[in-house]
Amino acid sequence: MNPPFRCQIGLAAILTVLLSATAGAVTPKAPRQDLAADAGWKFQLGDAAGAENPTFADSSWRTVDLPHDWSIESKPDKDNPSGTGGGFFPNGVGWYRKTFTAPRKWNGKRVTVQFDGVYRDATVYLNGHKLGTHPYGYTSFTFDLTPDLKLSGTNVLAVRVDNSAEPNSRWYSGSGIYRHVHVIVTEPTHVAHWGVFVTTPEVSTTSAKVSVKTHVSNESSTTAGLTVETTLFDKTNKTVGTAHSSLNLASSKEDETAQEIAVANPALWTPEIPTLYRAVSTIRKDGKIVDQVTTSFGIRSLTWSAEKGLLLNGKSIKLTGGSVHHDNGPLGAAAFDRAEERRVQLMKAAGMNAVRTAHNPPSPAFLDACDRLGLLVLDEPFDVWQAHKVKFDYGSNFDEWWKQDISSMVLRDRNHPSIVIWGIGNEIPELEVDRGGPLAKQLAEQVRALDNTRPLTLAFPGTTTMPTAQAVFSQLDITGYNYNLIPTYAKDHEQLPSRLMLTTESWPAKAFPLWAITHDNPYVLGDLTWTAMDYLGESGIGAWQYGTPEQAKMAEQAGGMMANTGMVDQLFAGMAKGVDVMAEMAKGSSDPMAKAAMQFFFHPYPWHAAVCGDLDLTGFRKPQSYYRDILWNGGDRVYATVRLPEPEGKKIIAIMWATYPTLPAWSWPGQEGKEMQVEVYSGAEKVRLFLNDKLIGEKPTGREQEFKAVFSVPYAPGTLKAVGVRGDREVTQSILTTAGNATKLRLTADRTVLRADGEDLSFVTVEAVDDQGHFQPHAEQEVQFSISGPGSIAAVGNGDGQDADSYHAERRKLYQGRALVVIRTSRKAGAIKLTAASAGLTDSTAMIDAKTIPAQAELQ
């Protein structure tokens, strides 16, 4: 075990080489250009011989703008080889081609293309010449275009994407160029790619030391005498510090300068007030500016120890949030900036302060949003090392590519103040065998060689103190526990008192005991539940179902078996030895208990999404989200919800990732006079429950009651009101009102003014309501959508993980009374009108205004 990890970090946010349109950024004086290359690609689904050649005829191909995911454009199908893990979506091979002109003024420049993410096995060509390949679907990568460019002529950039080897993922991956593409033009002497690294090794409220390392590359034919100047700006664009260094750089060489700048009275970055600064790095040669890069960063300190836990800027903080996969629900894998920002906003609004990027680096746009909005991040590289979990996963690429891929993650992301922990893997089978320790050592050493300011972790569900697992965790700073903290933390702490612990995945129904363990023990850093949001793939994870009492009892026993760390050790040991455990499990077993476990673990088509999140697939909060928010953040708040009734002779079975299903509704036709179970979550001392202004009862809701109360109430239509009480004073309330039959639709856009840039989005909520405007949660009508004006319907969806209708359509069924429509702007300004219609319901419209914005520099 390493000694207790103690460090202080103040880190930059994002390089403008990745995102040039930073608000308030200094206008570059240098010739560097960051050109957006998202628009106007030709796309064909299916292989095409010779498509890399510039003369290839692609006029019949579709024109698409990135980000683009071709899998989400099709419907799930039970026969697709992606299977339950991939959500039964189709994959295959696709080609992209972009034609552009390289102006004569690029003569003598260095021109690089950067892909933020392509899933999967990308092969890139320029003018018929193969530039190279990139297997992993989640790391950013670059190729040098300079040698093959035709100046003042037509150039063709072609990308073959091969996602045909299935299954290659345990969750929905999507297919295609699903993140942004940039073309970056610089002088031969320039700041190297991802070459600025900003930290703040000393931080207080009165002063901070900002350390800036600038890596410079000289690709010219002569020695360059350079001046490296760094200027720091606060959020008001006021200069707060500057530094100069000299650098003599021989031809075809690289070197680095290190500068320290003092900042007086810094505004510290926190999740509550995520203040950002900017560092502008200017390179001069013979007095002339040859390059300039802007880096956004935050000033903050982190201190870690088993005795005090995590201190952010000297104050104790617990990591409270969840893991997320990379998809955006109905949009699939397509990483639109607005969709990524919305996910962060939704998590923040749900009371979360932290997220784990499971199990891969996220998009730059997601991390930018975490920086701006204040969400702490555990950044994680991959789901496997050498041992496979599914047949064609990253295990085939690990030996050749691990170093490049983990370096891509750290170099690209290390300037984000939101990132506080690096992961090196998730549920790695090699922790069960002797080779795990040496593999962990090489990974940890590579991460620390690039950034030694953050602690390292790995998420594991097995026995964390056995010798082979200890050989891995001894290379790390934090032990990540997946589902195994509750039964093991006390024993592990007694054995290893300096160990830092973090719940990297947890059962949603275990929110209270995990809160209590984390609250009471400083060495337990927080709880990142599985999951923050529902996601595509891992079909049916978190689903509940009806069964007989006998099935319910067997399911409970099977759930306990699946949560046993000894069984996990056996499964992972099999994987580490090359056994296709997932395939064997899917085949079933002669053991009745194992068969029961499979029945409640694997859910067949049409399930194609996981439903274990605090938020559903379209971003609506579930009752469990409100409970977790009250647990972690307290406050005089109450939230009332109602357990679904059980039919005669049936039991609701909700095990493992599932929670008992409830609805925050008091509309239960057919249940008149029958007892309904009302759950009330409360941060107040006690709650009173009223039905139609008659007191049903009063119950305490303190820690001993796990901050909840359950009332049995004979159902009668009207108004159900839960009132939070502190002392003798009523301090808050939650009201549920019976709704009549749905008579009309209601549309609510999250944003009504958008940028006419071809990529901005508005998420429009569709609800069924009665004549008085009360939401009707049982409405299930299909709704038809139509749109006019300079916009399009990018996606439709609902929260039902087994509704297998297309997400790329103009219709969707309501689920629990709601659906979602995502509107995408075009490149023209004007009024966009969305209309929703359904038989028997009054239509509704939403108006969105697309505004012209200053054009971002684009590859033409």
KELUMPA-836972 format. One record per residue (C-alpha): x, y, z. Coordinates in steps of 0.02 Angstrom, whole numbers, plus 50000, padded with zeros to 5 digits. Layout:
<lummis>
XYZ;...
</lummis>
This chain:
<lummis>
500005000050000;500675017049956;500815029750097;499285040950117;499155051349959;499295069849992;499365082449854;498835099849809;498195102949636;497595117949537;497345113149359;496895120449192;495275117349104;495435115548916;496595119648774;495875131048642;496775120248517;495295108648553;493935121748565;494335138648489;492705147648527;493035151048712;491985165448779;493035180848811;494625172748744;496035183848685;495965185448495;497475175748430;498785186748348;499715171548283;499415161548124;498725146448216;497015141348150;495815129148232;494565124748096;492955115448132;492805100848013;491085094148059;490045099947911;489735092247742;490385074547754;489785061447631;489275045347717;488845027747662;488365013347774;489244997847710;490964994547640;491485002547476;493014996847380;494135011347330;493215024347434;494875031047496;495335037147322;495005055547285;494185051347117;492915039647196;491135044747150;490185048747311;488825060047242;487495047047284;488045045947466;487125054847606;487765071547667;487935071847856;488585084347982;489545078148131;489365072148265;488575056848186;488065039748252;487365028148122;486815014548244;485515025548329;484745029248159;484115011248153;482975001748270;483534988448393;483254970848329;483374954648427;484484946748293;485834960248292;487494952948352;487804967448472;486614957948585;485944962948753;487544972248800;487484983348647;485614986048658;485274975148504;485744989748390;486544986848219;488354991548187;489374986348035;490564996347923;490365014347866;491345026647760;491505045447778;492275057247648;492575075947662;493145086547516;494045102847554;495275115447482;496975118947557;497375137247520;499055142347450;499415152047611;499625135347699;501255132947608;502605129947739;501315127047878;500995111347979;499225104647957;498505091748076;496805083348087;496125079048260;494715066748290;493925068248462;493195050748448;492765037748316;491935021148359;492785009948307;494345004248211;494575020148111;495705020147958;496085037547893;496635042447717;497095058947634;497055059347445;497145040447439;498655039147555;498385029247714;498835040147863;498555026547992;497305017548101;496565020148275;495655005248351;494985012248515;493345021248501;493505033248648;495205041748640;495615057048535;496955055448402;497835065548267;498675063248099;499855074748006;499075080147841;500535091047783;501475078947669;499945073947567;499035090647551;498715097947380;498885116647399;497615127047302;496815110747252;495465098547303;495855086647446;494855071747506;494935065847685;494185048347697;493825037947852;493345019647856;492495014948019;492364996348058;491194991848200;490734974948126;491604963248248;490244960348377;490054959948521;491444972148566;490634981648709;489604977948864;488564993648834;487945003648685;489415010448589;488645018748438;489545018648271;490435031848170;491275048848191;490225053048343;491275067448411;492025083148333;493405084148202;494625098748193;495975103748070;497375113548155;498575124448055;500185130948135;501895137548093;503285124548092;503805131148262;502325129548379;501645123748545;501595104848536;499925095748531;499175095748708;500815104348755;500255116248894;500095109549072;499495121149211;499485116949396;499355126949556;500515118749684;500205132149815;498475139149850;497685149949985;496345163349989;497675176849981;498885170049851;499205155849730;500715149549635;500285144849456;501495132949372;501465132449181;502435120049077;502455123648890;503065110348770;503695117948606;504065109048443;505245115548307;504825106848144;505755119748040;507435116447956;508415128748063;508785131748246;507515143448326;507875155948463;506205157948549;505345167748685;503945159148779;502755171448863;501315166348976;499985178949028;498615174749152;496885182649143;495455181949267;493615180149221;493485198949187;494945198149064;496065207349186;497915202549179;498415194549344;500185188649304;501465185649170;503115176449141;504445175449004;505705161848961;506995159448825;507175143348727;508465138548597;507755124248497;508705114648363;507865108948203;506665094248225;506805095148414;505595098048558;505855105648729;504885112148876;504905127948979;504325128849160;503665145149231;502905150349397;501735165149415;501045172149577;499195176949582;498575187849724;496875185149804;496355171149686;494545166349657;494575147849698;493725134549591;492385124649683;490845114849628;489775129149698;490775143249617;491785135849473;492835151249431;493985149249282;495565158549231;496475158449064;498305156249023;498845163248854;500465155548793;501345165748659;502855159648560;503965172848478;505355169948353;506475184848311;505175195648398;503755189448288;502295179548358;502305162248280;501025153648391;499785157148529;498715145148632;497405149048764;497135137148910;495695138749033;496105133249210;495495133849388;496425137949547;496055125549685;496925113849805;496565095749845;497245086649997;496925068050025;497225057250179;496395042850271;496285053850426;495365068450347;494745061850181;494665074350039;494915092850074;494485104749933;495285121549965;495525115950144;493685111150171;493015093450187;491995087050040;491255070149994;491065064249814;489205061749787;488555057049616;488605042749494;489425034249349;488865037949171;489125029849003;489455040948854;487785040348762;486505054248761;484975043248765;483885046148610;485365054548522;486425039048542;488295041848552;488255058448458;489205070648570;488355087148533;489055100848645;487325105648706;486855087548745;488455085248845;488155101548938;486355096548976;486915080149055;488035089749174;486655102149213;485435087949250;486665079449369;487015095849458;485145099449473;484925082049549;486115086649691;487655077849625;489395085149639;490385071149555;490365059349406;491365044349350;491605042549162;491225024149143;492215016149069;493145027548950;493715045448926;492225056748887;492095070048753;493035086448776;491355095248776;490775085248927;492335089949026;492175108148973;490425108149046;491045100049207;492335114149222;491075127949191;489675120849296;490675113149438;490575094149431;492035083949499;492645070049384;493445052949398;494165050549222;494335032349172;495225024749020;494525007448982;493484992549039;494764978749009;496624975649002;497194959548919;495774948248973;494184949248872;492444951948943;491624950348772;492414942348621;493004957448520;493284970648654;494834981148692;495764965848758;496344962648580;497124979948571;497794982248746;499584976248725;499914987048572;498875002248614;498715004448803;500145016748817;499545027848676;497735027448735;498065031048919;499295044748868;497955052348756;496755052948903;497985060949023;498785073448903;497115079048832;496195080148998;497495084749130;497115103449122;495305101749178;495035107849356;493515096549368;494565080649356;495145075249530;495535056749507;496265046149367;495615028449345;496625014849262;495235002249233;493564994849282;493234977649355;494864970849285;494984951649290;496884952449306;496654957149490;496334938549516;498014932849443;499854936449466;500074946849308;498884960149375;500184968749485;501484971449347;500134977749227;499494990049357;501274995949388;501585000049206;499925009249189;500165019049350;501945023949304;501375030449134;499985040949210;501145048349342;502485051949211;501225063549126;500325070049281;500855066249459;499635078449540;498095067249551;497785050949643;497485034749548;496125021849572;495355006349495;493584999849520;493424981749578;491954971149642;492934956549714;493954953649870;495104968749876;496304961950008;496804945549928;498644945249875;498404947449688;497184961949712;498344969849840;499764968949715;498714980149603;498054992049736;499804994349809;500205003749647;498725015449671;498135028549796;496265024849812;495385007949813;493805008449709;492394997249774;491034991149656;489554984849761;490714977349893;491004991750015;489614988150139;490134970350186;492014973450179;492484991350226;492684988650414;493754973050394;494784981150256;495074996750360;495624986550510;496864977350400;497434992750302;497065008450405;497925020250281;496845014450136;495745027350051;494085020049992;492855025949861;491225017749808;491445018049620;489825008449590;488385004649708;486644997249708;485365011449697;484345003649839;485855004649956;485905023649957;485625025550144;486905013150214;488205019950094;487805037750148;488005032450330;489675023550301;490345038050200;489695051250321;490455042550472;492175037850403;493385050650330;494355037250237;492785033350133;492795047250004;491065045849930;489775035849833;489665035849643;488105025449614;487725014549463;487095024949379;486785043449373;485735041449216;484905027649117;485845022648960;485715012048804;486354994248813;486574982348961;484774979048921;483554978949065;484824981849204;483814989549345;482134983249280;480824976849400;479504963749360;477994954749431;478184936849491;477454924149609;477934924649793;479024909349762;479924918149619;480164933649726;480994923449863;482124914749739;482564931349657;483074938649824;484214923749857;484924924849680;485274943349702;486254939649860;487244926449766;487674938549626;488274951349753;489444939049839;491264944149818;491824926049820;490754922449667;491414938049583;493184931949615;492774915349531;491994923749379;493434935849357;494744922449381;493904912949239;493984928349127;495814931049170;496154913249112;495264915848946;493544908748983;492104917848896;491154919349059;489784930748994;489394918448853;489374903948975;488214913349093;487044917748950;486894899348904;486124895949073;486504883049205;485814867249279;485874875749450;484114882249489;484814896949586;485964901649442;484504900249321;483494911949431;484934924249437;485044924149247;483164926749232;483244942549336;484944948549274;484784946649085;483214954049008;482744948948832;482264959748684;481354971748671;482334977948822;483784988048747;484215000448885;484735000249067;483525008349187;484535009149348;484895027849340;484335041749455;483765050349295;482885041449154;483425039848973;482725056948929;483365065949084;481845065949198;482205063149382;481555047349465;481005046849647;482655038449697;483545054249636;482575065049759;482945053049900;484815052949864;484825071949851;484025073450023;485225060750098;486785069250035;486295087450039;485025088450180;483935103650198;482115105650246;481405096850095;480115083150071;479645072449923;478095061349914;477925046349800;476775031249792;477245012949778;476485003749632;475144991649693;475404972949679;474044962949589;473234948649681;474444934049698;475904943849626;477444951649701;478524965549632;480294958949608;481614972649617;483364966149652;485174971549624;485124987649519;483234989549536;482294999549665;480484996449714;479465005949583;478525021449637;477655035949549;477515053649618;475655053549576;473965052649661;472995046449510;472565027949534;470915023749450;470265006749501;471125007549671;469745017049762;469665011849944;471195000649931;472735003750037;474135012949946;475885014250018;476525032050016;478385034950037;478955052050097;480795056950091;481225070850210;482655081550271;481525088850405;481315081550580;479625073850542;478245073750414;476365075350420;475315067650283;473615074850235;472305068050114;471055081150061;471595091750210;471285077450334;472805072250436;473275054250400;474725053950522;476395060950579;478045051650581;479865055850620;481095056150475;482795057250556;484315046350532;483545031850630;482135031750503;483355033250357;482575050250318;480975042550255;479245037850315;477965025850242;476085028550265;474685016750220;473275027050144;471585021050074;471535028449901;470295042249867;470475055349729;470955072849779;472515080549852;473885071549949;475025083350043;476635079050138;477225092750255;478965093850329;479045099350510;480505106150610;480095109150792;478275113950784;478455123850623;477915117650452;479395121650340;479085113150172;477825102750077;477585090749930;475875089849847;475135076549733;473465080349648;472315068249558;472265071549372;470765068749260;470825060549091;472115067948974;471335080348855;472805089748782;474665089848754;475915102048828;477615106048753;478995114248855;480665118448775;482185119448888;482885133348776;481895144148655;483335154148582;484675143948493;486215146848386;485965143948201;487595134148189;486945117348132;487315109048301;486325118148436;484895108648518;483285111648611;482575097648719;480685098748715;479665089748848;478005082448790;476665079648924;474855074148928;473775085049042;471955086349091;470785101249069;471525109949222;473315107249164;473665093249288;474955080849225;474215063649186;475565050649226;474625035749152;474445042748976;475195031348843;474585038848680;475685039548527;476125057348479;476515063248303;477735077648278;477955089848135;479185104048115;479335119448007;480705132447990;482605130747989;482735115748104;482495096948111;481975083448233;483625075748289;482835062648403;481285057148497;481195046348652;480405041748816;480945033548978;480385016048930;481905004748907;480904991948809;480055003548685;481024998048531;480295010748410;481565021148315;482365035948403;482545044048232;480705046448193;479305059148200;478215049648323;478385042348498;477275034648629;477105043248795;477815033748942;477155038149114;476375053049028;477955060048949;479075059848797;480515070348731;480885078448563;482605085348521;482665099548396;484265103248299;484595119748213;485185121848035;486395135147978;484985147247939;484175159248061;482315159948086;480805153748182;480635135048211;478905128248251;478645111148328;476875103848332;476335088648431;474705079648391;473835064148457;472105056948427;470875063148558;472065076348627;472205094748586;473775098948488;475195109148562;476575119548484;478265126048538;479175140548456;481075141548448;482075156048379;483705151748290;484885166748293;486335170548178;488005169848270;489765174848218;490385160948108;491705149348180;493175146448065;492825130847964;493725119447845;493055123747673;
</lummis>
